[in-house]
């Protein structure tokens, strides 16, 4: 039989995963075929499937606080459904009930008005009468062209209900009819019969009949059947035979406003505790459609494919979203694909590329992609009239404008499906397929079908500009502000706060404050427009006096502030909330802003932080988020942005958790990504440097970028110290692996790794580490190792920073005389190139004082100055060289009158500089000879390392050195950057030392064209962000970057991890534990021999 079936397989749309029944005999426990109507027993009315208390708890846990009346209404309506809570959530999301208009039926019976109690009991509507009412209502509606469209094909075993005169032949057409006995009740009529030549010959299994019958009754689908395999002989009653069923969806099934049809007109007197005929029909529709799709193997498309054009691959995009996936983490390759999909939004194709801000306000010439982006920014703010006014040659078509005005986020209860192709075998009758769309949508929570993309309209006027770093998000934003500087629209609903309709508040990290101010001044061409910085110093308590003044010339169109300023005001005011929980009208919280823009918006990614909460409470009319990294660590990073943007219903964390967080934690990665894309796609724009425009040209043509790795070799002391730390680290790692407790040693192992990385940079970085304490060193069995470690321990007995060095050093100039005598060997005078001077001001021959200190160390005595007996160290000694020093320089540090000197003091380094610092100095001296007046940026993540580099570079006086890190205040940062960006004419090299944390994002350093990465970081994207400070719009020179990596060290292993992340994407795990597990895998790579 099976062999014959395979040979006779019909070339149509079949689900390859459909399982063919292997038995033709039903079991006693589960009847295979439907019974005759007169043989059926009366069924009990459906029972409630969930207790009311549990229903309330589950619903409030997911959605939050709900009025008791609404909870009761929803419980009485959905309690008999198997997934009552989800149905209730669906109604709250799509059509929340009005508590004032809830039906009176939910009131206790004894409280009903007397006239209502006196009414005769409502006549129970027969299900078929109700369905007939639906049909009549549809017939009275405006006529649309009828159509049916193939959705799939399934095979089924049928049972003969009467004998046939001759055997059935393969592909012989059959007819499926719905049989409705008289006087039937709801859900009891499932009879579906099979006809041949207008004569009944069989029936379906009961389970399948229960699926097909409601689809007949509700006019959702039609069916065409044919014989799937020849029968050996004529059929007798009870014989089984195989049939193939083509399923077509009908246009009547695509009903708009299904609730209007399914809800009875009279809602005041119905008993909500019982399931109405309309609700029963809705439940039948939902369950039947879901079962049908399941039997046909129809799966929803990823929402990521919504904007993609169809191709010839029939299976393309047919992806199951609800099945558990084996993927435990989201990688950035998927995120990049998501970003790319948003790059190709069809709506962008309809926007012009000639949008230019008014010349009277804005004097910078925008690039084509920035003009294109400005059109999108204006469209997102619904400024269509302004957009059309700013176009040069292009025009915004009526269709494009309508599409822009109708943008919304897809309803999460709906899924997108692709229509299958209909394969004509030449024998079957042709279906009526006047409907030619490629996709349709289905809501599996209520069984609704739609040909149009169901969206949730949002009043949001703003969005997320996520252009890759270096593409000029700042300029694009200022172009928007200068195009629409004020709110000239219709009056907003009344607010308790005055409306600052002429001011845009821009919130930035402190390091970018001066840059934004500078960029505004460069762009602004309107003398009446100005920018103001709000420091939150309390000088102006009520901003409404200046921002809502009748004197509009005194109102800034832009106010700049920092996240720290907002947090400070919020922390101070939150303790003074009134009885309603409202903040006092003070500072930034005293007005409602026209527009608020968050630069580096991922700073609020954690919704539980005070920084995020302080931003949420600002009032605004329009809002924007600027960020190159919308997701940093977790998928929930996006929730905080959605909350700030007030994207309903996604700003409610209950909805977000239900449709995004929980599916992601359950490993349904694709489902979560699909929902997120549906949320963000209308409000999200990202372009990259490699992206092409409509003409196939790069969006921006930047000079080339060259990144090279330079291998560094340890000196002898560094290698010895590295080996000692490496042995300790490998021992700890091996013990953790052996005991199976590597995770418990996680913190300890990370400390070992940190020490190894510090040694690669400079041995001074580990001077104060606990591993260098006496008890640890004395525990070493090898005497030479103990002596070496003791000598290295002294490296931390030196000066804290360059300032302390200079404060001591310049006071010693007066101690240097022509007749200085060495108190140890009595040589006099001491030659400059042999002289050393202690911080206490005593001069010696360098060799003499070093020998003295080493001898005291061997005797395990405290190292003291031979003259005054104060503690000293060889790392605190100064030396003299033949280089002049001006009196002004000495006076600056000593505050005393002085004279010019023909020598210069510098700090002695007994270990010399670290191997990396020596390599850096060599490069800088070469650059000074080859390209004087060059600007160079040096990156490191260790602030103390930058201090060491600063001291080393400043000692020679050959370079202009400045340092930018988180310890600088706003004024000092601005002055430092202004000084660095000024052109050089003295032939020196200007070096900016920059910490990755403070300068990795946002800064514009295009005046520099050379960079040095002193140490690697785990994430390659962090280093890329740092380099993008130089390689961005405005760079006119070829950018060259040198990465210093110590050969055969932990740094080379870190490069392997970086390469791996570039290949497979960086992990964004759902849970902290998953991220730790990923890091353990990286640690194993680090300790591979």
PyMOL commands that set and color helices and strands:
alter all, ss='L'
color gray80, all
select helices_A, chain A and resi 2-7+37-39+52-63+68-78+84-94+99-101+104-106+109-111+114-117+127-140+206-217+251-253+258-262+277-296+303-305+332-343+346-349+368-380+384-390+398-405+473-483+510-523+544-547+552-554+563-576+588-590+601-604+610-616+637-645+653-665+669-680+716-739+743-761+763-766+770-772+774-778+783-796+802-815+832-834+846-858+874-876+887-894+915-930+943-956+970-981+996-999+1020-1027+1050-1064+1072-1086
alter helices_A, ss='H'
color red, helices_A
select strands_A, chain A and resi 148-160+173-178+192-196+199-204+221-227+240-250+329-331+409-410+414-418+439-443+448-450+455-456+462-465+498-508+531-533+558-562+591-599+619-626+684-685+705-712+835-837+843-845+878-881+904-907+935-940+959-964+989-995+1010-1013+1039-1046+1067-1069
alter strands_A, ss='S'
color yellow, strands_A
deselect
rebuild
show_as cartoon
